[in-house]
Amino acid sequence: MLKKLPAVFVGLLLTLAAYAATVELKENHPDTYTVRKGDTLWSISARFLKKPWLWPEVWQANGQIHNPHLIYPGDVINLAYLEGRPVLSVTETTTTSSGMQPHARATSLEHAIEPIPLDEIGDFLKRTRILGEDEFAHAPHVVGFEDNHLRAGPGQLAYIRGLDAQPGQQLAVIRPIGRYYEFVSNDPNELTGIYRQNLDDRDNRPSMLWHTGPEDWSFKGNVRFVGYEVLQFATVEVTHAGAVASALVISSDFEVRPGDYVLPVDTTPYDSTYMPHPPKSVPPNMHIMAFTDALTSVGRLQVVAISFGFDDGVENGQVYSIFHAQDPVHDETDYPFGSSKSFFHPHDAKVELPEEYVGHVMVFRTFNHVSYGLIMDGIRPVHIKDRLYDPDYRG
Protein backbone atom coordinates (compact mmCIF):
# COMPACT_ATOMS: atom_id res chain seq x y z
CA MET A 1 0.00 0.00 0.00
CA LEU A 2 1.30 3.41 -0.97
CA LYS A 3 2.09 5.68 1.94
CA LYS A 4 1.45 9.38 1.27
CA LEU A 5 3.15 12.25 2.99
CA PRO A 6 1.71 15.77 2.71
CA ALA A 7 3.23 17.64 -0.22
CA VAL A 8 5.42 20.44 1.11
CA PHE A 9 6.83 22.79 -1.46
CA VAL A 10 7.84 26.12 -0.02
CA GLY A 11 10.40 26.93 -2.74
CA LEU A 12 11.51 30.51 -2.46
CA LEU A 13 9.63 31.16 0.77
CA LEU A 14 11.49 28.71 2.96
CA THR A 15 13.61 30.56 5.50
CA LEU A 16 17.08 29.80 6.72
CA ALA A 17 15.67 28.28 9.90
CA ALA A 18 14.24 25.22 8.11
CA TYR A 19 17.18 22.89 8.85
CA ALA A 20 20.15 23.33 11.13
CA ALA A 21 22.75 22.40 8.52
CA THR A 22 25.88 24.11 7.33
CA VAL A 23 25.58 25.69 3.89
CA GLU A 24 28.89 25.74 2.04
CA LEU A 25 29.46 27.53 -1.24
CA LYS A 26 31.36 25.90 -4.09
CA GLU A 27 34.75 27.21 -4.96
CA ASN A 28 34.57 29.49 -8.03
CA HIS A 29 30.80 29.74 -7.66
CA PRO A 30 29.08 32.39 -9.80
CA ASP A 31 27.53 35.50 -8.29
CA THR A 32 24.59 35.32 -10.70
CA TYR A 33 23.05 32.70 -12.97
CA THR A 34 20.42 33.10 -15.68
CA VAL A 35 17.84 30.31 -15.54
CA ARG A 36 17.56 28.13 -18.66
CA LYS A 37 14.90 25.76 -19.90
CA GLY A 38 15.51 22.29 -18.44
CA ASP A 39 17.01 23.59 -15.20
CA THR A 40 15.72 22.37 -11.85
CA LEU A 41 16.09 23.91 -8.41
CA TRP A 42 18.59 21.13 -7.63
CA SER A 43 20.73 21.74 -10.71
CA ILE A 44 20.69 25.52 -10.21
CA SER A 45 21.71 25.17 -6.57
CA ALA A 46 24.49 22.77 -7.56
CA ARG A 47 26.14 25.70 -9.34
CA PHE A 48 26.41 27.57 -6.04
CA LEU A 49 26.41 25.00 -3.23
CA LYS A 50 28.60 22.05 -2.28
CA LYS A 51 25.44 20.37 -1.00
CA PRO A 52 22.69 21.10 -3.53
CA TRP A 53 20.05 19.30 -1.47
CA LEU A 54 20.23 22.25 0.94
CA TRP A 55 18.74 24.61 -1.63
CA PRO A 56 15.62 25.26 0.51
CA GLU A 57 17.84 26.91 3.10
CA VAL A 58 19.28 29.56 0.83
CA TRP A 59 16.30 30.73 -1.23
CA GLN A 60 15.19 34.20 -0.27
CA ALA A 61 11.76 35.59 -1.17
CA ASN A 62 12.00 38.48 -3.61
CA GLY A 63 9.33 41.17 -3.50
CA GLN A 64 9.42 41.69 -7.26
CA ILE A 65 8.21 38.15 -7.98
CA HIS A 66 4.52 38.04 -8.90
CA ASN A 67 4.25 34.47 -7.56
CA PRO A 68 7.15 33.79 -5.17
CA HIS A 69 6.71 29.99 -5.43
CA LEU A 70 7.93 29.94 -9.02
CA ILE A 71 10.92 30.89 -11.15
CA TYR A 72 11.19 30.78 -14.92
CA PRO A 73 13.75 30.59 -17.72
CA GLY A 74 15.29 34.02 -18.11
CA ASP A 75 15.14 34.87 -14.41
CA VAL A 76 18.46 35.77 -12.82
CA ILE A 77 19.57 34.00 -9.62
CA ASN A 78 21.59 36.31 -7.37
CA LEU A 79 23.95 35.25 -4.59
CA ALA A 80 24.03 37.60 -1.62
CA TYR A 81 24.62 37.43 2.13
CA LEU A 82 22.17 37.93 4.97
CA GLU A 83 23.75 38.31 8.41
CA GLY A 84 26.86 36.64 7.04
CA ARG A 85 25.00 33.66 5.58
CA PRO A 86 24.55 33.01 1.84
CA VAL A 87 21.10 33.45 0.31
CA LEU A 88 19.83 33.12 -3.24
CA SER A 89 17.22 35.49 -4.59
CA VAL A 90 15.57 35.92 -7.97
CA THR A 91 15.24 38.90 -10.27
CA GLU A 92 12.59 38.47 -12.95
CA THR A 93 13.72 39.68 -16.35
CA THR A 94 12.37 40.19 -19.82
CA THR A 95 14.03 41.03 -23.13
CA THR A 96 13.59 44.56 -24.48
CA SER A 97 15.28 46.55 -27.19
CA SER A 98 17.83 47.66 -24.61
CA GLY A 99 18.50 44.15 -23.30
CA MET A 100 17.31 42.13 -20.28
CA GLN A 101 15.23 44.23 -17.88
CA PRO A 102 13.45 43.48 -14.59
CA HIS A 103 9.67 43.11 -14.84
CA ALA A 104 6.57 41.72 -13.15
CA ARG A 105 5.46 38.54 -14.88
CA ALA A 106 2.18 36.82 -15.57
CA THR A 107 3.56 33.64 -17.16
CA SER A 108 1.82 30.28 -17.57
CA LEU A 109 2.60 27.94 -14.69
CA GLU A 110 3.56 25.12 -17.05
CA HIS A 111 6.84 26.84 -17.89
CA ALA A 112 8.00 27.21 -14.29
CA ILE A 113 11.24 25.58 -13.17
CA GLU A 114 10.58 22.37 -11.22
CA PRO A 115 12.35 21.27 -8.02
CA ILE A 116 13.16 17.98 -9.78
CA PRO A 117 12.36 16.84 -13.35
CA LEU A 118 8.89 15.30 -12.95
CA ASP A 119 8.94 13.99 -16.53
CA GLU A 120 11.59 11.50 -15.46
CA ILE A 121 9.42 9.96 -12.73
CA GLY A 122 5.87 10.36 -14.09
CA ASP A 123 5.36 6.68 -14.88
CA PHE A 124 6.55 5.66 -11.42
CA LEU A 125 4.10 8.07 -9.79
CA LYS A 126 1.07 7.03 -11.82
CA ARG A 127 1.58 3.59 -13.36
CA THR A 128 3.47 1.40 -10.90
CA ARG A 129 2.53 0.15 -7.46
CA ILE A 130 3.49 -2.61 -5.07
CA LEU A 131 0.88 -5.17 -3.99
CA GLY A 132 0.89 -7.33 -0.90
CA GLU A 133 0.62 -11.10 -1.13
CA ASP A 134 -3.11 -11.34 -0.32
CA GLU A 135 -4.12 -8.53 -2.68
CA PHE A 136 -2.18 -10.10 -5.51
CA ALA A 137 -3.30 -13.68 -4.84
CA HIS A 138 -7.00 -12.76 -4.91
CA ALA A 139 -6.91 -10.26 -7.78
CA PRO A 140 -9.38 -10.91 -10.63
CA HIS A 141 -7.66 -11.96 -13.84
CA VAL A 142 -8.30 -12.06 -17.57
CA VAL A 143 -9.24 -15.49 -18.94
CA GLY A 144 -10.07 -14.75 -22.61
CA PHE A 145 -11.32 -12.38 -25.29
CA GLU A 146 -14.18 -12.03 -27.75
CA ASP A 147 -14.12 -14.19 -30.89
CA ASN A 148 -11.40 -16.36 -29.32
CA HIS A 149 -8.72 -13.74 -29.88
CA LEU A 150 -5.40 -14.46 -28.21
CA ARG A 151 -4.86 -10.80 -27.25
CA ALA A 152 -6.99 -7.67 -27.01
CA GLY A 153 -6.56 -3.94 -27.57
CA PRO A 154 -8.81 -0.87 -27.37
CA GLY A 155 -12.35 -1.52 -28.57
CA GLN A 156 -12.28 -5.25 -27.83
CA LEU A 157 -13.95 -7.21 -25.04
CA ALA A 158 -12.00 -9.05 -22.36
CA TYR A 159 -13.49 -11.68 -20.03
CA ILE A 160 -12.48 -11.50 -16.38
CA ARG A 161 -12.88 -14.12 -13.68
CA GLY A 162 -13.41 -13.25 -10.02
CA LEU A 163 -14.41 -9.62 -10.67
CA ASP A 164 -16.94 -7.99 -8.31
CA ALA A 165 -17.87 -4.84 -10.22
CA GLN A 166 -20.86 -3.12 -11.80
CA PRO A 167 -21.41 -2.19 -15.46
CA GLY A 168 -19.92 1.21 -16.24
CA GLN A 169 -17.13 0.91 -13.66
CA GLN A 170 -13.65 1.61 -15.01
CA LEU A 171 -10.75 -0.51 -13.76
CA ALA A 172 -7.01 -0.82 -14.28
CA VAL A 173 -5.31 -3.75 -16.00
CA ILE A 174 -1.96 -4.56 -14.41
CA ARG A 175 0.90 -6.95 -15.02
CA PRO A 176 3.49 -8.07 -12.44
CA ILE A 177 7.03 -7.08 -13.40
CA GLY A 178 8.98 -7.97 -10.28
CA ARG A 179 8.82 -9.10 -6.66
CA TYR A 180 10.65 -7.99 -3.55
CA TYR A 181 11.75 -10.20 -0.70
CA GLU A 182 13.71 -9.84 2.52
CA PHE A 183 16.54 -12.24 3.28
CA VAL A 184 17.70 -12.80 6.86
CA SER A 185 20.97 -14.71 6.80
CA ASN A 186 21.94 -17.38 9.28
CA ASP A 187 25.33 -15.66 9.41
CA PRO A 188 25.15 -13.07 12.24
CA ASN A 189 27.79 -11.00 10.45
CA GLU A 190 25.66 -10.60 7.33
CA LEU A 191 23.09 -7.81 7.40
CA THR A 192 19.45 -8.34 6.46
CA GLY A 193 18.69 -7.15 2.95
CA ILE A 194 15.68 -6.60 0.70
CA TYR A 195 16.08 -7.66 -2.91
CA ARG A 196 14.17 -7.55 -6.18
CA GLN A 197 13.67 -10.46 -8.55
CA ASN A 198 12.56 -9.85 -12.14
CA LEU A 199 9.69 -11.85 -13.53
CA ASP A 200 11.02 -13.44 -16.69
CA ASP A 201 7.61 -14.56 -17.93
CA ARG A 202 4.95 -11.93 -17.38
CA ASP A 203 2.04 -13.71 -19.04
CA ASN A 204 0.29 -15.51 -16.22
CA ARG A 205 0.36 -16.64 -12.61
CA PRO A 206 1.27 -20.33 -13.14
CA SER A 207 4.55 -19.33 -14.84
CA MET A 208 5.90 -17.78 -11.66
CA LEU A 209 8.53 -19.54 -9.62
CA TRP A 210 6.78 -18.33 -6.46
CA HIS A 211 3.02 -18.40 -6.76
CA THR A 212 2.20 -16.18 -3.80
CA GLY A 213 5.67 -15.51 -2.48
CA PRO A 214 8.99 -17.26 -2.02
CA GLU A 215 9.79 -20.15 0.24
CA ASP A 216 10.08 -18.94 3.82
CA TRP A 217 13.46 -20.53 4.45
CA SER A 218 16.63 -21.73 2.76
CA PHE A 219 19.84 -23.41 3.87
CA LYS A 220 21.44 -19.97 4.25
CA GLY A 221 18.66 -18.13 6.04
CA ASN A 222 15.01 -17.09 6.17
CA VAL A 223 13.11 -15.40 3.35
CA ARG A 224 10.13 -13.08 3.81
CA PHE A 225 7.99 -11.96 0.90
CA VAL A 226 7.62 -8.15 0.69
CA GLY A 227 5.47 -7.41 -2.35
CA TYR A 228 4.87 -7.65 -6.07
CA GLU A 229 5.77 -4.72 -8.28
CA VAL A 230 3.08 -4.25 -10.95
CA LEU A 231 2.64 -2.02 -13.98
CA GLN A 232 -0.72 -0.46 -14.89
CA PHE A 233 -0.83 -0.49 -18.69
CA ALA A 234 -4.52 -0.49 -19.66
CA THR A 235 -8.00 0.54 -18.54
CA VAL A 236 -11.27 -1.33 -19.09
CA GLU A 237 -14.94 -0.54 -18.54
CA VAL A 238 -17.24 -3.27 -17.24
CA THR A 239 -20.06 -4.09 -19.64
CA HIS A 240 -21.51 -7.18 -17.94
CA ALA A 241 -21.24 -8.40 -14.33
CA GLY A 242 -21.16 -12.04 -13.33
CA ALA A 243 -18.97 -14.96 -12.34
CA VAL A 244 -17.12 -14.21 -15.56
CA ALA A 245 -17.51 -10.51 -16.30
CA SER A 246 -16.98 -8.79 -19.62
CA ALA A 247 -15.17 -5.47 -19.97
CA LEU A 248 -14.33 -3.25 -22.92
CA VAL A 249 -10.69 -2.28 -23.29
CA ILE A 250 -10.73 1.55 -23.29
CA SER A 251 -7.01 2.27 -23.58
CA SER A 252 -3.85 0.20 -23.60
CA ASP A 253 -0.11 0.77 -23.98
CA PHE A 254 0.23 -2.77 -25.32
CA GLU A 255 -2.01 -5.80 -25.79
CA VAL A 256 -3.90 -7.35 -22.88
CA ARG A 257 -3.12 -11.05 -22.38
CA PRO A 258 -4.73 -13.92 -20.48
CA GLY A 259 -3.42 -13.88 -16.92
CA ASP A 260 -3.27 -10.08 -16.65
CA TYR A 261 -4.90 -8.78 -13.48
CA VAL A 262 -7.71 -6.28 -13.02
CA LEU A 263 -7.85 -3.95 -10.01
CA PRO A 264 -9.46 -0.62 -9.09
CA VAL A 265 -7.67 2.38 -10.53
CA ASP A 266 -5.17 3.69 -7.98
CA THR A 267 -6.61 7.03 -6.84
CA THR A 268 -4.17 7.47 -3.97
CA PRO A 269 -2.69 10.97 -4.26
CA TYR A 270 1.06 11.31 -4.64
CA ASP A 271 3.53 14.10 -4.11
CA SER A 272 4.29 16.15 -7.20
CA THR A 273 6.64 18.58 -5.44
CA TYR A 274 9.46 17.76 -3.07
CA MET A 275 11.55 19.43 -0.41
CA PRO A 276 14.95 17.69 -0.27
CA HIS A 277 16.32 17.02 3.20
CA PRO A 278 18.67 14.58 4.94
CA PRO A 279 17.17 11.57 6.76
CA LYS A 280 17.06 11.47 10.55
CA SER A 281 18.78 8.09 10.39
CA VAL A 282 19.77 5.52 7.77
CA PRO A 283 18.76 1.85 8.17
CA PRO A 284 21.69 -0.59 8.11
CA ASN A 285 22.39 -2.17 4.74
CA MET A 286 20.19 0.27 2.87
CA HIS A 287 21.02 -0.25 -0.79
CA ILE A 288 20.00 0.02 -4.43
CA MET A 289 17.89 -3.03 -5.34
CA ALA A 290 16.97 -2.43 -8.97
CA PHE A 291 16.81 0.13 -11.76
CA THR A 292 15.13 0.65 -15.09
CA ASP A 293 16.23 0.80 -18.72
CA ALA A 294 19.67 -0.68 -18.03
CA LEU A 295 21.36 -3.99 -17.33
CA THR A 296 24.40 -3.18 -15.23
CA SER A 297 24.38 0.48 -14.14
CA VAL A 298 22.51 3.78 -14.33
CA GLY A 299 23.31 7.47 -14.00
CA ARG A 300 21.83 10.89 -13.40
CA LEU A 301 18.03 11.31 -13.66
CA GLN A 302 17.33 7.57 -13.75
CA VAL A 303 15.00 5.79 -11.33
CA VAL A 304 16.13 3.16 -8.83
CA ALA A 305 14.39 0.95 -6.27
CA ILE A 306 15.65 1.29 -2.69
CA SER A 307 15.61 -1.46 -0.08
CA PHE A 308 13.58 0.29 2.64
CA GLY A 309 10.28 2.16 2.76
CA PHE A 310 7.82 4.18 4.80
CA ASP A 311 7.56 1.67 7.64
CA ASP A 312 11.35 1.90 8.01
CA GLY A 313 11.37 5.69 8.33
CA VAL A 314 11.97 6.58 4.68
CA GLU A 315 10.14 9.71 3.50
CA ASN A 316 9.64 11.54 0.22
CA GLY A 317 12.38 14.10 -0.33
CA GLN A 318 15.05 12.34 1.71
CA VAL A 319 18.50 12.50 0.11
CA TYR A 320 21.16 9.80 0.45
CA SER A 321 24.77 9.41 -0.64
CA ILE A 322 25.48 6.38 -2.83
CA PHE A 323 28.67 4.35 -2.37
CA HIS A 324 29.98 1.49 -4.48
CA ALA A 325 31.76 -1.41 -2.81
CA GLN A 326 34.81 -2.48 -4.79
CA ASP A 327 35.42 -6.19 -5.37
CA PRO A 328 38.13 -7.58 -3.06
CA VAL A 329 41.56 -8.13 -4.59
CA HIS A 330 44.16 -10.82 -3.97
CA ASP A 331 47.37 -9.61 -2.30
CA GLU A 332 49.82 -11.22 -4.70
CA THR A 333 52.82 -9.66 -2.94
CA ASP A 334 52.34 -11.18 0.54
CA TYR A 335 50.24 -14.17 -0.55
CA PRO A 336 51.42 -15.32 -4.01
CA PHE A 337 49.02 -17.50 -5.97
CA GLY A 338 49.83 -21.19 -5.46
CA SER A 339 51.86 -20.58 -2.31
CA SER A 340 51.17 -22.45 0.93
CA LYS A 341 50.66 -19.11 2.66
CA SER A 342 47.87 -18.24 0.24
CA PHE A 343 46.36 -21.73 0.54
CA PHE A 344 46.25 -21.83 4.34
CA HIS A 345 45.27 -18.16 4.79
CA PRO A 346 42.75 -17.44 2.02
CA HIS A 347 40.91 -14.85 4.11
CA ASP A 348 44.06 -12.86 4.80
CA ALA A 349 45.04 -13.07 1.14
CA LYS A 350 41.92 -11.13 0.14
CA VAL A 351 42.00 -7.37 0.63
CA GLU A 352 38.70 -5.51 1.07
CA LEU A 353 38.87 -2.20 -0.77
CA PRO A 354 37.19 0.96 0.55
CA GLU A 355 33.79 1.98 -0.78
CA GLU A 356 33.87 4.79 -3.34
CA TYR A 357 31.45 7.71 -3.51
CA VAL A 358 29.07 7.56 -6.48
CA GLY A 359 26.46 10.32 -6.17
CA HIS A 360 23.15 11.28 -4.55
CA VAL A 361 19.64 9.86 -4.79
CA MET A 362 16.39 11.49 -3.65
CA VAL A 363 13.32 9.47 -2.64
CA PHE A 364 10.12 10.45 -4.47
CA ARG A 365 7.69 7.61 -3.68
CA THR A 366 7.48 5.23 -0.74
CA PHE A 367 5.71 1.95 -0.07
CA ASN A 368 5.79 -0.08 3.15
CA HIS A 369 9.27 -1.57 2.70
CA VAL A 370 10.35 -0.37 -0.75
CA SER A 371 10.97 3.13 -2.14
CA TYR A 372 11.64 4.71 -5.51
CA GLY A 373 14.41 7.26 -5.88
CA LEU A 374 15.82 9.51 -8.59
CA ILE A 375 19.58 9.79 -9.13
CA MET A 376 20.19 13.53 -8.78
CA ASP A 377 23.93 13.75 -9.46
CA GLY A 378 27.02 11.57 -9.55
CA ILE A 379 30.60 11.10 -10.63
CA ARG A 380 30.42 7.40 -11.58
CA PRO A 381 27.73 4.83 -12.52
CA VAL A 382 25.28 3.45 -9.96
CA HIS A 383 25.15 -0.35 -9.56
CA ILE A 384 22.78 -2.78 -7.88
CA LYS A 385 23.75 -3.36 -4.23
CA ASP A 386 25.42 0.05 -3.96
CA ARG A 387 25.04 1.21 -0.34
CA LEU A 388 23.19 4.31 0.85
CA TYR A 389 24.30 6.62 3.64
CA ASP A 390 23.59 10.05 5.06
CA PRO A 391 24.16 12.67 2.31
CA ASP A 392 27.13 14.13 4.22
CA TYR A 393 28.85 10.75 4.56
CA ARG A 394 32.15 10.43 2.70
CA GLY A 395 33.52 7.14 3.99
For each residue, the residues with C-beta under 8 A, 3 or more apart:
1: 132 367 368
2: 129 130 266 268 270 365 366 367
3: 309 310 311 366 367 368
4: 268 269 270 271
5: 8 271 315 316 366
6:
7: 271 272 273
8: 5 273 275 317
9: 69 115 273 274 275
10: 13 14 18 56 69 275
11: 14 41 56 59 68 69 70 115
12: 59 60 61 62 65 68 69 71 90
13: 10 59 61 68 69
14: 10 11 18 56 57 59 275
15: 18
16: 57 58 82 85 87
17:
18: 10 14 15 56 57
19: 54 56 57 277 278
20:
21: 51 54 57 278
22:
23: 49 51 54 57 58 85 86
24: 49 50 51
25: 29 48 49 50 79 86
26: 29 47 48 49 50
27:
28:
29: 25 26 47 48 49 79
30: 33 47 48 79
31: 78 79
32: 76 77 78 79
33: 30 44 47 48 76 77
34: 74 75 76 77 93
35: 39 44 71 72 73 74 75 76 77 113
36: 39 73
37: 73
38:
39: 35 36 43 44 73 113
40: 43 44 113 114 115 116 117
41: 11 44 45 55 71 113 114 115 116
42: 45 46 52 53 55 115 116 276 362 376 377
43: 39 40 46 47 52
44: 33 35 39 40 41 47 48 55 77 113
45: 41 42 48 49 52 54 55 58 88
46: 42 43 49 52 377
47: 26 29 30 33 43 44
48: 25 26 29 30 33 44 45 58 77 79 86 88
49: 23 24 25 26 29 45 46 52 54 55 58
50: 24 25 26
51: 21 23 24 54 391 392
52: 42 43 45 46 49 55 360 376 377
53: 42 276 277 278 319 360 362 376 391
54: 19 21 23 45 49 51 57 58 276
55: 41 42 44 45 49 52 58 59 88 276
56: 10 11 14 18 19 59 275 276 277
57: 14 16 18 19 21 23 54
58: 16 23 45 48 49 54 55 86 87 88
59: 11 12 13 14 55 56 87 88 89
60: 12 80 82 87 88 89
61: 12 13 65 68 89
62: 12 65 68 89 90 91
63:
64: 91 92 102 104
65: 12 61 62 68 70 71 90 92 105
66: 92 104 105 106
67: 70
68: 11 12 13 61 62 65
69: 9 10 11 12 13
70: 11 65 67 109 112 113
71: 12 35 41 65 75 77 90 112 113
72: 35 75 92 105 107 111 112 113
73: 35 36 37 39 111 113
74: 34 35 92 93 94 95 100
75: 34 35 71 72 90 91 92 93
76: 32 33 34 35 90 91 93 100
77: 32 33 34 35 44 48 71 88 89 90
78: 31 32 88 89 90 91
79: 25 29 30 31 32 48 86 87 88
80: 60 86 87 88 89
81: 84 85 86 87
82: 16 60 85 87
83:
84: 81
85: 16 23 81 82
86: 23 25 48 58 79 80 81
87: 16 58 59 60 79 80 81 82
88: 45 48 55 58 59 60 77 78 79 80
89: 59 60 61 62 77 78 80
90: 12 62 65 71 75 76 77 78
91: 62 64 75 76 78 102
92: 64 65 66 72 74 75 102 103 104 105
93: 34 74 75 76 100 101 102 103
94: 74 100 101 102 103 105
95: 74 99 100 101
96: 99 100 101
97:
98: 101
99: 95 96
100: 74 76 93 94 95 96
101: 93 94 95 96 98
102: 64 91 92 93 94
103: 92 93 94
104: 64 66 92
105: 65 66 72 92 94
106: 66
107: 72 111 112
108: 111
109: 70 112
110:
111: 72 73 107 108
112: 70 71 72 107 109
113: 35 39 40 41 44 70 71 72 73
114: 40 41 117 118 273
115: 9 11 40 41 42 273 274 275 276
116: 40 41 42 120 121 274 362 364 374 376
117: 40 114 120 121 301 374
118: 114 121 122 125 272
119: 122
120: 116 117 301 302 303 374
121: 116 117 118 124 125 303 364 365 372 374
122: 118 119 125 126
123: 126 127 128
124: 121 127 128 303 364 365 372
125: 118 121 122 270 272 364 365
126: 122 123 232 270
127: 123 124 231 232 233
128: 123 124 177 229 230 231 232 372
129: 2 174 229 230 232 266 367
130: 2 180 226 227 228 229 230 367 368 370
131: 135 136 139 227 228 230
132: 1 135 136 227
133: 136 137 212 213 225 227 228
134: 137 138
135: 131 132 138 139 263
136: 131 132 133 139 176 212 228 230 261
137: 133 134 211 212
138: 134 135 162
139: 131 135 136 162 174 261 262 263
140: 160 161 162 163 164 245 261 262 263
141: 160 161 162 204 205 258 259 260 261 262
142: 145 158 159 160 161 173 256 257 258 259 260 261 262
143: 159 160 161 244 258
144: 148 158 159 258
145: 142 148 149 150 151 152 156 157 158 159 256
146: 149 152 156 157 158 159
147:
148: 144 145
149: 145 146 152 156
150: 145 257 258
151: 145 255 256 257
152: 145 146 149 156 157 158 249 252 255 256
153: 156 249 252 255 256
154: 249 250 251 252
155: 248 249
156: 145 146 149 152 153 248 249
157: 145 146 152 239 246 247 248 249
158: 142 144 145 146 152 173 236 246 247 248 249 256
159: 142 143 144 145 146 244 245 246 247
160: 140 141 142 143 163 236 244 245 246 247 262
161: 140 141 142 143 243 244 245
162: 138 139 140 141
163: 140 160 171 238 241 245 247 262
164: 140
165: 169 171 238 241 245
166: 169 238 241
167: 238 239 240 241
168: 237 238
169: 165 166 237 238
170: 235 236 237 238 250 265
171: 163 165 235 236 237 238 247 262 263 264 265
172: 232 234 235 262 263 264 265 266
173: 142 158 232 233 234 235 236 249 252 256 260 261 262
174: 129 139 230 231 232 233 260 261 262 263
175: 202 230 231 233 257 260 261
176: 136 179 199 202 208 228 229 230 231 261
177: 128 198 199 202 229 230 231
178: 196 197 198 199 228 229 290
179: 176 196 197 199 210 213 214 225 226 227 228 229
180: 130 194 195 196 197 225 226 227 228 229 289 305 369 370
181: 194 195 197 213 214 223 224 225 226
182: 192 193 194 195 223 224 225 226 369
183: 192 193 194 195 221 222 223 224
184: 192 221 222 223 224
185: 190 191 192 220 221
186: 220 221
187: 190 220 221
188:
189:
190: 185 187 221
191: 185 284 285
192: 182 183 184 185 284 285
193: 182 183 285 287 307
194: 180 181 182 183 226 289 307 308 369 370
195: 180 181 182 183 289 307
196: 178 179 180 229 289 290 305
197: 178 179 180 181
198: 177 178 290
199: 176 177 178 179 202 208
200:
201: 204 207 208
202: 175 176 177 199
203: 207 257 258 259
204: 141 201 207 257 258 259
205: 141 208 211 259
206: 211 259
207: 201 203 204 259
208: 176 199 201 205 211
209: 214
210: 179 213 214 215 225
211: 137 205 206 208
212: 133 136 137 225
213: 133 179 181 210 216 225
214: 179 181 209 210 223 225
215: 210 218 223
216: 213 222 223 224
217: 221 222 223
218: 215 221 222 223
219:
220: 185 186 187
221: 183 184 185 186 187 190 217 218
222: 183 184 216 217 218
223: 181 182 183 184 214 215 216 217 218
224: 181 182 183 184 216
225: 133 179 180 181 182 210 212 213 214
226: 130 179 180 181 182 194 368 369 370
227: 130 131 132 133 179 180 367 368 369 370
228: 130 131 133 136 176 178 179 180
229: 128 129 130 176 177 178 179 180 196 305 370
230: 128 129 130 131 136 174 175 176 177 261
231: 127 128 174 175 176 177
232: 126 127 128 129 172 173 174 265 266
233: 127 173 174 175 252 253 254
234: 172 173 249 250 251 252 253 256 260
235: 170 171 172 173 249 250 251 252 265
236: 158 160 170 171 173 247 248 249 250 256 262
237: 168 169 170 171 247 248 250
238: 163 165 166 167 168 169 170 171 241 245 246 247
239: 157 167 246 247 248
240: 167 245 246
241: 163 165 166 167 238 245
242: 245
243: 161
244: 143 159 160 161
245: 140 159 160 161 163 165 238 240 241 242
246: 157 158 159 160 238 239 240
247: 157 158 159 160 163 171 236 237 238 239 262
248: 155 156 157 158 236 237 239
249: 152 153 154 155 156 157 158 173 234 235 236 252 256
250: 154 170 234 235 236 237
251: 154 234 235
252: 152 153 154 173 233 234 235 249 255 256
253: 233 234
254: 233
255: 151 152 153 252
256: 142 145 151 152 153 158 173 234 236 249 252 260
257: 142 150 151 175 203 204 260
258: 141 142 143 144 150 203 204
259: 141 142 203 204 205 206 207
260: 141 142 173 174 175 234 256 257
261: 136 139 140 141 142 173 174 175 176 230
262: 139 140 141 142 160 163 171 172 173 174 236 247
263: 135 139 140 171 172 174 266
264: 171 172 267
265: 170 171 172 232 235
266: 2 129 172 232 263
267: 264
268: 2 4
269: 4
270: 2 4 125 126 365
271: 4 5 7 274 316 317 364 365
272: 7 118 125
273: 7 8 9 114 115
274: 9 115 116 271 316 317 362 364
275: 8 9 10 14 56 115 317
276: 42 53 54 55 56 115 317 318 319 362
277: 19 53 56 317 318 319
278: 19 21 53 318 319 390 391 392
279: 282 313 314 315 318 319 320 390
280: 313
281: 313
282: 279 286 320 388 389 390
283: 286 308 312 313 314
284: 191 192
285: 191 192 193 307 387
286: 282 283 306 307 308 320 387 388 389
287: 193 306 307 385 386 387 388
288: 291 304 305 306 307 322 361 382 383 384 385 386 388
289: 180 194 195 196 304 305 306 307 370 384
290: 178 196 198 304 305 384
291: 288 294 298 302 303 304 305 382 384
292: 298 302 303
293: 298 302
294: 291 297 298 302
295:
296: 381 383
297: 294 381 382 383
298: 291 292 293 294 302 304 375 381 382
299: 302 375 378 381 382
300: 359 375 376 377 378
301: 117 120 374 375 376
302: 120 291 292 293 294 298 299 374 375 382
303: 120 121 124 291 292 372 373 374 375
304: 288 289 290 291 298 361 372 373 374 375 382
305: 180 196 229 288 289 290 291 370 371 372 373
306: 286 287 288 289 309 314 320 361 363 370 371 372 373 388
307: 193 194 195 285 286 287 288 289 370
308: 194 283 286 312 313 314 369 370 371
309: 3 306 312 314 366 367 368 369 370 371
310: 3 313 314 315 366 367 368 371
311: 3 368 369
312: 283 308 309 369
313: 279 280 281 283 308 310
314: 279 283 306 308 309 310 318 363 366 371
315: 5 279 310 318 363 366
316: 5 271 274 363 364 365 366
317: 8 271 274 275 276 277 362 363 364
318: 276 277 278 279 314 315 362 363
319: 53 276 277 278 279 360 361 362 363 376 391
320: 279 282 286 306 360 361 362 363 373 388 389 390 391
321: 357 358 359 360 388 389 390 391 392 393 394
322: 288 357 358 359 360 361 375 378 382 386 387 388
323: 355 356 357 358 386 387 388 389 393 395
324: 355 356 358 380 382 383 386 387
325: 353 355 385 386 387
326: 353 354 355 356
327: 353
328: 350 351 352 353
329: 350 351 353
330: 335 337 342 349 350 351
331: 334 335 348 349 350 351
332: 335 336 337
333: 336
334: 331 341 349
335: 330 331 332 339 341 342 345 348 349
336: 332 333 339 341 342
337: 330 332 342
338: 342 343
339: 335 336 342 343
340: 343 344
341: 334 335 336 344 345 349
342: 330 335 336 337 338 339 345 346 349
343: 338 339 340 346
344: 340 341
345: 335 341 342 348 349
346: 342 343 349 350
347: 350
348: 331 335 345
349: 330 331 334 335 341 342 345 346
350: 328 329 330 331 346 347
351: 328 329 330 331
352: 328
353: 325 326 327 328 329
354: 326 395
355: 323 324 325 326 387 395
356: 323 324 326 380 395
357: 321 322 323 379 394 395
358: 321 322 323 324 378 379 380 381 382 386
359: 300 321 322 375 376 377 378 379 380 382
360: 52 53 319 320 321 322 375 376 377 378 391
361: 288 304 306 319 320 322 373 374 375 376 382 388
362: 42 53 116 274 276 317 318 319 320 373 374 376
363: 306 314 315 316 317 318 319 320 366 371 372 373
364: 116 121 124 125 271 274 316 317 372 373 374
365: 2 121 124 125 270 271 316 371 372
366: 2 3 5 309 310 314 315 316 363 370 371 372
367: 1 2 3 129 130 227 309 310 370 371
368: 1 3 130 226 227 309 310 311
369: 180 182 194 226 227 308 309 311 312
370: 130 180 194 226 227 229 289 305 306 307 308 309 366 367
371: 305 306 308 309 310 314 363 365 366 367
372: 121 124 128 303 304 305 306 363 364 365 366
373: 303 304 305 306 320 361 362 363 364
374: 116 117 120 121 301 302 303 304 361 362 364
375: 298 299 300 301 302 303 304 322 359 360 361 378 382
376: 42 52 53 116 300 301 319 359 360 361 362
377: 42 46 52 300 359 360
378: 299 300 322 358 359 360 375 381 382
379: 357 358 359
380: 324 356 358 359
381: 296 297 298 299 358 378
382: 288 291 297 298 299 302 304 322 324 358 359 361 375 378 386
383: 288 296 297 324 386
384: 288 289 290 291
385: 287 288 325
386: 287 288 322 323 324 325 358 382 383
387: 285 286 287 322 323 324 325 355
388: 282 286 287 288 306 320 321 322 323 361
389: 282 286 320 321 323 393
390: 278 279 282 320 321 393
391: 51 53 278 319 320 321 360
392: 51 278 321
393: 321 323 389 390
394: 321 357
395: 323 354 355 356 357
